[in-house]
Amino acid sequence: MTTQAISVASLMCLGRSSRARLIQAVSQEAITGHASEFPQGMHAANAGALEQVLAKDQMLVLDNRRLTLQCLEGQLWLTRDGDAEDYILGPGQNFEIHPRDHAVVQAQRPSRIRLLPA
């Protein structure tokens, strides 16, 4: 499966083990230049908050960072490797991402998010 195919595929249709393999397979280099990339780079979150608009079904990989994900608008689906639960976030809801987490966020509708360094 190519990166472009992954970016438009709905992760919710995959089983947990398939999602875990996908999360491990998608690297930062693989998504460079695609819509899920932050223009300033994910390292910019260390300097302060970053906001990003996600189109419906657009994915964002959050890996090896301590961040707080805030849903400002829309609806997000979040899954983490090794976590039996998946999470749906709406406007005003937050989720803390730990450095050991391998998380993928997918917009269920057009959404706006903020990443805050924790």
Residue pairs with C-beta under 8 A, 6 or more apart in sequence:
1 9
1 22
3 26
3 30
3 31
3 34
4 34
6 22
6 26
6 59
7 31
7 34
7 35
7 36
7 58
7 59
8 57
10 57
10 106
11 19
11 22
11 59
11 77
11 79
11 104
11 106
12 77
12 86
12 106
14 22
16 84
19 79
19 81
19 104
20 81
20 82
20 102
22 104
23 61
23 79
23 81
23 102
23 103
23 104
24 81
24 102
26 61
26 104
28 42
28 61
28 63
31 37
31 61
35 55
35 58
36 54
36 58
36 59
36 60
36 61
38 44
38 45
38 50
38 52
40 50
42 62
42 65
44 50
45 65
45 67
45 115
45 116
45 117
46 117
47 117
48 117
49 114
49 115
49 116
49 117
50 114
50 115
51 72
51 112
51 113
51 114
51 115
52 60
52 112
52 113
52 114
52 115
53 110
53 111
53 112
54 60
54 74
54 76
54 105
54 107
54 110
54 111
54 112
54 113
55 107
55 110
56 107
56 108
56 109
56 110
57 106
57 107
57 108
58 106
58 107
59 104
59 105
59 106
59 107
60 104
60 105
60 106
60 113
61 103
61 104
62 69
62 97
62 101
62 103
62 104
62 105
62 115
63 101
63 102
63 103
64 99
65 97
65 99
66 96
66 97
66 98
66 99
66 117
66 118
67 96
67 97
67 115
67 116
67 117
67 118
68 94
68 95
68 96
68 97
68 115
68 116
68 117
68 118
69 76
69 78
69 89
69 94
69 95
69 96
69 97
69 105
69 113
69 114
69 115
70 93
70 94
70 113
70 114
70 115
70 116
71 89
71 90
71 91
71 92
71 93
71 94
71 111
71 113
72 91
72 111
72 112
72 113
72 114
73 91
73 110
73 111
73 112
74 90
74 91
74 107
74 108
74 109
74 110
74 111
74 112
75 88
75 89
75 90
75 107
75 108
75 109
75 111
76 88
76 89
76 90
76 105
76 106
76 107
76 108
76 111
76 113
77 86
77 87
77 88
77 89
77 105
77 106
77 107
77 108
78 86
78 87
78 88
78 89
78 95
78 103
78 104
78 105
78 106
79 86
79 87
79 103
79 104
80 101
80 102
80 103
81 101
81 102
81 103
82 102
87 95
88 108
89 95
96 118
97 103
97 118
105 113
